[in-house]
Amino acid sequence: MEKMAGRPKIPRAIKDAAGTTRPGREKTTPTPDAVLTIEPTEELSAPSLAYFQRITGKLAQLGILAEIDADRLTEMAINWEIWRAHVRYIQEHGPIITMPSPKDDGEPLVVKNPATPGATQLYRLMLSNYAAFGISPAEREKLSAPAASDDVDDLDPYQMAIKSAANQLKLIEGGKGKQQARPAAKKATRKKGK
């Protein structure tokens, strides 16, 4: 598969949840129906299943959980359990371990814990999966649920313009961005002599 240049595209479901979808610019893409629960595609251990249920519950709350994502979410749960095992091993034995010498001199070898590269690789894979589903810390800040009392049709440009103007007016009149008169700038004067 060929890598594409540029910034990766944000999935439409994440844009919808964040309220940043622009209908005129969006290409028509198949959008799977959101579901509240899905089943893992493989048998999972108890810790992996608990992780799977926790992640799918969060995605369902955002309204972006789809049946088609079951394979990738199952893979995430399996990788999470393997990563936890690596981390526990590193915590138990330390980042540097001693091994018996292959030579006859009996001098032990001091080496980096072999679980460290595996843990690092699995952690990077988990971060990329989190970003793909919009659940990394950076993506979480971009997502926001629409207000329940918001009756404005986001597709109507007239209503969007009125809402935008009202929000700007609130800021000017006394919100966080209240504009205050600035004192007149003092002219710089030089003292001659000293």
Secondary structure, 3 states (H helix, E strand, C coil): CCCCCCCCCCCHHHHHHHCCCCCCCCCCCCCCCECCCCCCCCCCCHHHHHHHHHHHHHHHHHCCCEHHHHHHHHHHHHHHHHHHHHHHHHHHHCCEEEECCCCCCCCCEEEECCHHHHHHHHHHHHHHHHHHHCCCHHHHHHCCCCCCCCCCCCCCHHHHHHHHHHHHHHHHHCCCCCCCCCCCCCCCCCCCCC
